[in-house]
Amino acid sequence: MAISKCSKCDCTRFELKEANISGSAYRMYFVQCSSCGAVVGVVPFMNTAALIQQLADKMNIKLQ
């Protein structure tokens, strides 16, 4: 199995850091290298799947 590495420093440890993105209406997280801070991805601050499940439960809708 491949091990993900930072493209800048080859570190294999990553972390989430709340990001202030200009013009964004929603809070986001950067997925960044724990060593050098290089950003490798962006994910929503809120757990979208969990929010959808909560909404479905309140509406008595069964999701698969």
Secondary structure as UniProt FT lines:
FT   TURN            7..9
FT   STRAND          14..19
FT   TURN            22..23
FT   STRAND          28..33
FT   TURN            34..36
FT   STRAND          39..44
FT   HELIX           48..58
FT   TURN            59..60
//
